[in-house]
Amino acid sequence: MQNLPKCPACNSEYTYEDNGMFVCPECAHEWPVHAIAADADQKRIFRDANGNELHDGDSVTVIKDLKVKGTSSVVKVGTKVKGIRLVDGDHDIDCKIEGIGQMQLKSEFVRKA
């Protein structure tokens, strides 16, 4: 059995292929087969505050005092963070900061070191 994509309109798993189109029998939504390949080729590019491209494992420096939610701690300007991991979501960067622990940061508040 082929692994066909779920319907983007209703998330149904019962899609089928017909004449170069994927068809959803539940909501009658149709979309081209090549649209899936184009979406797979596009990868999100993460950029720091200065517009430099970020990659997994990079080191970054915090450019603004950041309050740590739920505590009275603050990540100070100039704090260097090593070995970042890029993730999708509101906060782009997963990292570990010494003295604070596991954190998620937004790429707009860091610059590449």
Residue frames as a rotation matrix with the C-alpha (Angstrom) as fourth column:
MET 1
0.576 0.818 0.000 0.00
0.818 -0.576 0.000 0.00
0.000 0.000 -1.000 0.00
GLN 2
-0.208 -0.633 0.746 1.26
0.583 -0.692 -0.425 3.47
0.785 0.347 0.513 -0.87
ASN 3
-0.258 0.072 -0.964 1.70
0.857 -0.443 -0.262 6.18
-0.446 -0.893 0.052 1.74
LEU 4
-0.119 0.320 0.940 -0.47
0.696 -0.649 0.309 8.96
0.709 0.690 -0.146 0.39
PRO 5
-0.951 -0.267 0.158 -0.64
0.097 -0.741 -0.665 12.35
0.295 -0.617 0.730 2.11
LYS 6
-0.348 0.855 -0.386 -3.61
0.813 0.070 -0.579 13.32
-0.468 -0.515 -0.719 4.25
CYS 7
0.222 0.550 0.805 -6.09
0.839 -0.529 0.130 15.81
0.497 0.646 -0.579 2.85
PRO 8
-0.814 -0.580 0.017 -4.94
0.500 -0.716 -0.486 19.39
0.294 -0.388 0.874 3.61
ALA 9
-0.436 0.724 0.534 -8.56
-0.389 -0.687 0.614 20.57
0.812 0.059 0.581 3.86
CYS 10
0.543 0.783 0.304 -10.10
-0.661 0.175 0.730 18.01
0.518 -0.597 0.612 6.25
ASN 11
-0.284 -0.809 0.515 -7.09
-0.958 0.268 -0.107 15.87
-0.051 -0.523 -0.851 7.31
SER 12
0.761 0.598 0.253 -8.72
-0.556 0.801 -0.219 12.69
-0.334 0.026 0.942 6.01
GLU 13
-0.266 -0.909 0.321 -6.42
-0.573 0.417 0.705 9.72
-0.775 0.003 -0.632 5.50
TYR 14
0.122 0.438 0.891 -8.55
0.404 0.798 -0.448 8.19
-0.907 0.414 -0.079 2.71
THR 15
0.279 -0.076 -0.957 -7.03
-0.685 -0.714 -0.143 10.13
-0.673 0.696 -0.251 -0.19
TYR 16
0.329 -0.220 0.919 -6.34
0.576 0.817 -0.011 8.57
-0.748 0.533 0.395 -3.57
GLU 17
-0.536 -0.611 -0.583 -4.50
-0.181 -0.591 0.786 9.54
-0.825 0.527 0.206 -6.75
ASP 18
0.315 0.676 0.666 -6.37
0.668 0.341 -0.662 10.18
-0.674 0.653 -0.344 -10.00
ASN 19
0.582 -0.100 0.807 -4.81
0.754 -0.305 -0.582 11.58
0.305 0.947 -0.102 -13.21
GLY 20
-0.347 -0.872 0.345 -1.99
0.604 -0.489 -0.630 13.45
0.718 -0.010 0.696 -11.48
MET 21
-0.172 0.376 0.911 -4.23
-0.608 -0.768 0.202 14.80
0.775 -0.519 0.361 -8.72
PHE 22
-0.947 0.041 -0.319 -4.80
0.281 0.587 -0.759 13.72
0.156 -0.808 -0.567 -5.14
VAL 23
-0.263 0.936 0.233 -8.50
-0.336 -0.315 0.888 13.48
0.904 0.155 0.398 -4.30
CYS 24
-0.957 0.078 0.279 -10.23
-0.257 0.212 -0.943 13.35
-0.133 -0.974 -0.183 -0.92
PRO 25
-0.632 0.759 -0.156 -13.45
0.371 0.474 0.799 11.29
0.680 0.447 -0.581 -1.05
GLU 26
-0.289 0.531 -0.797 -14.77
0.945 0.024 -0.327 12.85
-0.155 -0.847 -0.509 2.17
CYS 27
0.066 0.300 -0.952 -14.68
0.284 -0.920 -0.271 16.56
-0.957 -0.252 -0.146 1.28
ALA 28
0.711 0.211 0.671 -14.04
0.666 0.104 -0.738 16.33
-0.225 0.972 -0.066 -2.51
HIS 29
0.647 -0.583 -0.491 -10.89
-0.453 -0.812 0.367 18.50
-0.613 -0.015 -0.790 -2.23
GLU 30
0.796 -0.444 0.411 -8.41
0.605 0.596 -0.528 18.02
-0.010 0.669 0.743 -5.08
TRP 31
0.668 -0.665 -0.334 -4.76
-0.522 -0.739 0.426 19.13
-0.530 -0.111 -0.841 -5.28
PRO 32
0.688 -0.414 -0.596 -1.89
-0.522 0.289 -0.803 18.37
0.504 0.863 -0.017 -7.69
VAL 33
0.867 -0.414 -0.279 0.61
0.488 0.819 0.303 15.61
0.103 -0.398 0.911 -6.93
HIS 34
0.027 -0.936 0.352 3.59
0.698 -0.234 -0.677 17.89
0.716 0.264 0.647 -7.71
ALA 35
0.423 0.172 0.890 2.49
-0.374 -0.861 0.345 20.36
0.825 -0.479 -0.300 -5.00
ILE 36
0.996 -0.081 0.028 3.60
0.014 0.475 0.880 17.85
-0.085 -0.876 0.475 -2.34
ALA 37
0.374 -0.917 0.136 7.09
0.920 0.350 -0.175 17.60
0.113 0.190 0.975 -3.85
ALA 38
0.023 -0.343 0.939 7.43
0.267 -0.903 -0.336 21.40
0.963 0.259 0.071 -3.97
ASP 39
0.739 0.307 0.600 6.45
-0.459 -0.423 0.782 21.73
0.493 -0.853 -0.171 -0.31
ALA 40
0.896 -0.429 -0.118 8.98
0.415 0.711 0.568 19.07
-0.160 -0.557 0.815 0.72
ASP 41
0.146 -0.888 0.436 11.81
0.854 -0.110 -0.509 20.96
0.500 0.446 0.742 -1.02
GLN 42
0.198 -0.032 0.980 11.10
-0.175 -0.985 0.003 24.21
0.964 -0.172 -0.201 0.85
LYS 43
0.067 -0.262 -0.963 12.87
0.913 0.406 -0.047 24.38
0.403 -0.876 0.267 4.17
ARG 44
0.942 0.333 0.047 12.50
0.278 -0.849 0.450 27.21
0.190 -0.411 -0.892 6.64
ILE 45
-0.076 -0.973 0.219 15.55
0.564 -0.223 -0.795 29.45
0.822 0.063 0.566 6.94
PHE 46
0.712 0.233 -0.662 16.28
0.700 -0.302 0.647 30.76
-0.049 -0.924 -0.378 10.42
ARG 47
0.035 -0.678 0.734 17.97
0.446 -0.647 -0.619 34.16
0.895 0.349 0.280 10.71
ASP 48
-0.282 -0.219 -0.934 19.38
0.953 -0.176 -0.247 36.06
-0.110 -0.960 0.259 13.68
ALA 49
0.457 0.500 -0.736 18.74
0.525 -0.819 -0.230 39.74
-0.717 -0.281 -0.637 14.51
ASN 50
-0.157 -0.628 -0.762 21.39
-0.368 -0.679 0.635 40.83
-0.917 0.380 -0.124 11.97
GLY 51
0.604 0.499 -0.621 20.04
-0.753 0.103 -0.650 38.63
-0.260 0.861 0.438 9.15
ASN 52
-0.510 -0.818 -0.267 22.74
-0.855 0.516 0.050 35.93
0.097 0.254 -0.962 9.35
GLU 53
0.341 0.626 -0.701 21.56
-0.551 0.738 0.390 32.40
0.762 0.253 0.597 8.65
LEU 54
-0.092 -0.296 0.951 21.53
-0.964 0.266 -0.011 30.09
-0.249 -0.918 -0.309 11.69
HIS 55
0.057 0.041 -0.998 22.21
-0.463 0.886 0.010 26.34
0.885 0.461 0.069 11.69
ASP 56
0.962 0.242 -0.128 22.01
-0.033 0.567 0.823 23.56
0.272 -0.787 0.554 14.28
GLY 57
0.483 -0.803 -0.349 25.09
0.875 0.461 0.151 23.58
0.039 -0.379 0.925 16.52
ASP 58
0.036 -0.450 0.892 25.89
0.343 -0.833 -0.434 27.29
0.938 0.322 0.125 16.07
SER 59
-0.384 -0.158 -0.910 26.86
0.909 -0.240 -0.342 29.52
-0.165 -0.958 0.236 18.97
VAL 60
0.129 0.507 0.852 24.83
0.530 -0.762 0.373 32.69
0.838 0.403 -0.367 19.53
THR 61
-0.875 -0.356 -0.327 24.93
0.474 -0.501 -0.724 35.72
0.094 -0.789 0.608 21.83
VAL 62
0.143 0.963 -0.230 21.84
0.987 -0.156 -0.038 37.22
-0.072 -0.221 -0.972 23.47
ILE 63
-0.610 -0.391 0.689 21.33
0.563 -0.826 0.030 40.88
0.557 0.406 0.724 22.44
LYS 64
-0.147 0.645 0.750 18.65
-0.503 -0.702 0.504 41.86
0.852 -0.303 0.427 24.98
ASP 65
-0.878 -0.044 0.477 17.89
-0.463 0.332 -0.822 41.13
-0.122 -0.942 -0.312 28.65
LEU 66
-0.296 0.777 -0.556 15.31
-0.361 0.448 0.818 38.33
0.884 0.443 0.148 28.60
LYS 67
-0.224 0.324 0.919 13.09
-0.964 0.065 -0.258 37.55
-0.144 -0.944 0.298 31.58
VAL 68
-0.910 -0.043 -0.413 12.68
-0.111 0.984 0.140 33.84
0.400 0.173 -0.900 32.30
LYS 69
-0.081 0.988 0.132 8.98
-0.621 -0.154 0.768 33.09
0.779 -0.020 0.626 32.55
GLY 70
0.689 0.499 -0.526 7.92
0.080 0.669 0.739 31.73
0.720 -0.551 0.420 35.94
THR 71
0.254 -0.666 -0.702 11.05
0.967 0.195 0.166 32.82
0.026 -0.720 0.693 37.79
SER 72
0.877 -0.031 -0.480 12.82
0.081 -0.974 0.210 35.99
-0.474 -0.223 -0.852 38.82
SER 73
-0.055 -0.956 0.287 15.86
0.543 0.212 0.812 35.05
-0.838 0.201 0.507 36.69
VAL 74
0.793 0.180 -0.582 17.06
-0.339 -0.664 -0.667 37.11
-0.507 0.726 -0.465 33.74
VAL 75
0.372 -0.699 0.611 19.22
0.882 0.471 0.003 36.09
-0.290 0.538 0.792 30.78
LYS 76
0.331 -0.315 -0.889 21.63
0.108 -0.924 0.368 39.04
-0.937 -0.218 -0.272 30.52
VAL 77
0.934 -0.111 -0.341 22.82
-0.357 -0.367 -0.859 40.80
-0.030 0.923 -0.382 27.37
GLY 78
0.121 -0.969 -0.215 26.00
-0.953 -0.053 -0.298 39.17
0.277 0.241 -0.930 26.06
THR 79
0.145 -0.025 0.989 25.24
-0.546 0.831 0.101 35.68
-0.825 -0.555 0.107 27.36
LYS 80
-0.427 -0.376 -0.823 26.83
-0.896 0.298 0.329 33.20
0.122 0.878 -0.464 24.96
VAL 81
0.419 0.625 0.659 24.83
-0.572 0.745 -0.343 30.09
-0.705 -0.233 0.670 24.12
LYS 82
-0.600 -0.717 -0.355 26.63
-0.761 0.375 0.529 27.15
-0.246 0.588 -0.771 22.51
GLY 83
-0.997 0.058 0.060 25.20
0.074 0.947 0.314 24.29
-0.038 0.317 -0.948 20.49
ILE 84
-0.411 0.904 -0.121 21.76
-0.697 -0.397 -0.597 25.57
-0.588 -0.161 0.793 19.61
ARG 85
-0.789 0.307 0.532 19.07
0.515 0.803 0.300 23.40
-0.335 0.510 -0.792 18.03
LEU 86
-0.825 0.492 -0.278 16.59
-0.563 -0.760 0.326 24.97
-0.051 0.425 0.904 15.59
VAL 87
-0.702 0.683 0.201 12.93
0.594 0.718 -0.363 23.99
-0.392 -0.135 -0.910 15.90
ASP 88
-0.574 0.624 0.531 9.66
0.269 -0.468 0.842 25.08
0.774 0.625 0.101 14.31
GLY 89
0.153 0.707 -0.691 7.30
0.973 0.015 0.231 27.12
0.173 -0.707 -0.685 16.42
ASP 90
0.933 0.270 0.237 7.00
0.218 -0.950 0.222 30.50
0.285 -0.155 -0.946 18.07
HIS 91
0.552 -0.824 0.129 10.42
-0.617 -0.300 0.727 30.13
-0.560 -0.482 -0.674 19.76
ASP 92
0.762 -0.206 -0.615 12.91
-0.541 0.321 -0.777 29.00
0.357 0.924 0.133 17.09
ILE 93
-0.137 -0.972 -0.192 15.88
-0.494 0.235 -0.837 27.96
0.859 -0.019 -0.512 19.26
ASP 94
0.957 0.235 -0.168 16.18
0.005 0.567 0.824 25.16
0.289 -0.789 0.542 21.82
CYS 95
0.040 -0.994 0.099 19.28
-0.153 -0.104 -0.983 25.53
0.987 0.024 -0.156 23.98
LYS 96
0.598 0.011 -0.802 20.80
0.758 0.319 0.569 25.05
0.261 -0.948 0.183 27.41
ILE 97
0.345 -0.447 0.825 22.04
-0.207 -0.894 -0.397 28.15
0.916 -0.033 -0.401 29.25
GLU 98
-0.414 -0.602 -0.683 24.49
0.564 0.419 -0.711 27.74
0.714 -0.680 0.166 32.11
GLY 99
-0.996 -0.005 -0.085 22.97
0.076 -0.497 -0.864 28.68
-0.037 -0.868 0.496 35.45
ILE 100
-0.389 0.914 -0.113 19.42
-0.882 -0.405 -0.241 28.65
-0.266 0.006 0.964 34.08
GLY 101
-0.374 0.203 0.905 18.96
0.033 0.978 -0.205 25.34
-0.927 -0.047 -0.373 32.25
GLN 102
-0.575 0.227 0.786 16.89
0.796 0.379 0.472 24.34
-0.191 0.897 -0.398 29.24
MET 103
-0.264 0.445 -0.856 15.43
-0.054 -0.893 -0.447 27.35
-0.963 -0.072 0.260 27.39
GLN 104
0.067 0.281 0.957 13.66
0.985 0.134 -0.108 28.29
-0.158 0.950 -0.268 24.20
LEU 105
-0.370 -0.290 -0.883 14.64
0.202 -0.952 0.228 31.56
-0.907 -0.094 0.411 22.54
LYS 106
0.826 0.547 0.140 13.40
0.307 -0.227 -0.924 33.58
-0.473 0.806 -0.355 19.61
SER 107
0.113 -0.837 0.535 15.96
0.990 0.139 0.009 34.08
-0.082 0.529 0.845 16.86
GLU 108
0.488 0.126 0.864 15.20
0.426 -0.898 -0.109 37.82
0.762 0.421 -0.492 16.78
PHE 109
0.934 -0.110 0.339 16.87
-0.342 -0.547 0.764 38.24
0.101 -0.830 -0.549 20.20
VAL 110
0.487 -0.824 0.291 20.21
0.281 0.463 0.841 36.61
-0.827 -0.327 0.457 19.34
ARG 111
0.682 -0.377 -0.627 23.11
-0.731 -0.372 -0.572 37.19
-0.017 0.848 -0.529 16.99
LYS 112
0.885 -0.385 -0.260 25.52
0.272 0.884 -0.381 34.64
0.377 0.267 0.887 15.60
ALA 113
0.760 -0.650 0.000 28.76
-0.285 -0.333 0.899 34.47
-0.584 -0.683 -0.438 17.59
